[in-house]
Amino acid sequence: MVAAERSGDMLAALLLQGMHHAWPGLKASGIGGPQMEATGFVSHWSCDELSVRGLVEALWRYHHITGIRQALIQKLLASPPDLYVGVDASDFNLPVEHLLRTKGIPTVQLVCPSIWAWRPERVQKIRDSVDHVLCIYPFEPQLLAQHGIEATFVGHPVADVIALVPDRLQARQALGLSAKATIVALLPGSRPSEVKSLALPFLEAARLLHAQRPDLQFVLPTHAPLKPMVEAAIAQAGMQAHVHLVMGRSHEVQAACDVALVASGTATLETALHKRPMVIAYKMQWLSWQIANRKRLLPWIGLPNILCNEGLVPEFLQEQVQPQALAQAVLRWLDDPAAVVKIQQRFADLHLQLRQDMPTLASHAIQKVLAT
């Protein structure tokens, strides 16, 4: 099993729980993170070594990443597994899956590559590489079936983990936050490249918000490898006295907040499932954006907008990521309770749609793959 970033680590850990239930003697190894390892998974490399976003950024680390992939392939060919599961990270996993499939090893991909959002040319590569795709969004199996690819909608595991009615008060108590304060969550991403691009604009937006509303409180979750970079951005923005830095615990932060300023990615869906209004931002290296934007098929990049097929929450991309614009968008949510109630209902409907008991459904689908 191979997960290439922290969000994949969480998805894979949930799948492993279901697989351990189906196969009590299961032994799993590959590339993962701490949540996978907590299930007994053996990581030969950390998922953090593969975590990169942006085509140009990936080129900068090309030799390191391909070196890991080649070493992984050699290990797998020397001791073939009964099953290979790629978790998201299709650019890394599909070539491995293709090779293993030619050797007769069953391959499953958890998380469909987003051919509906960009790079539709990957369909042929998926068909050639994967025996079955475990889809986390309901419209994907039908789309894949049109191209002769077997797939099962298993729901999004985050929808199982997050309560249908998150307990804001409990989350605030757990984080040591005021029960009555208005709290803004700052979520600049889980990758170094994201934090480098977004942490300072987010914190400068927080500074502007604090100047207008001194009663606002700000919470920023991060993890150990990114802490020095985040702390430097906090200091540069002059917000040391006003930002509550939390190690991990992003779900509690999302539950505790009134509104979130969040980097595009899985965190936007998590925020939506916590029924919190948000402002989405994303910024990447210029050339990466030019390449990716030409291949983009949808008008939005944020998962809540894509899944609801509507521009429900504001998005700021590239040069639009300006502190003043971000601060104003946050204030619009805080000043419009009726809009908050409306979006909370839309997010509640989305939550019910995605809640499908992924570990069980995915394990059943994998059993069928192995049986054939």
Secondary structure as UniProt FT lines:
FT   STRAND          2..3
FT   HELIX           6..22
FT   TURN            24..25
FT   STRAND          29..32
FT   HELIX           34..37
FT   TURN            38..40
FT   STRAND          42..46
FT   HELIX           47..49
FT   HELIX           55..60
FT   HELIX           62..78
FT   STRAND          84..87
FT   HELIX           90..102
FT   TURN            103..104
FT   STRAND          107..110
FT   TURN            115..117
FT   HELIX           120..122
FT   HELIX           123..129
FT   STRAND          132..135
FT   TURN            138..139
FT   HELIX           140..145
FT   TURN            146..148
FT   STRAND          151..153
FT   HELIX           157..161
FT   HELIX           168..175
FT   STRAND          183..187
FT   HELIX           192..212
FT   TURN            214..215
FT   STRAND          217..222
FT   HELIX           224..226
FT   HELIX           227..236
FT   TURN            237..238
FT   TURN            240..242
FT   STRAND          243..247
FT   HELIX           250..256
FT   STRAND          259..263
FT   HELIX           266..273
FT   TURN            274..275
FT   STRAND          278..282
FT   HELIX           286..294
FT   HELIX           303..308
FT   STRAND          315..317
FT   HELIX           318..320
FT   HELIX           323..334
FT   HELIX           337..354
FT   HELIX           358..371
//
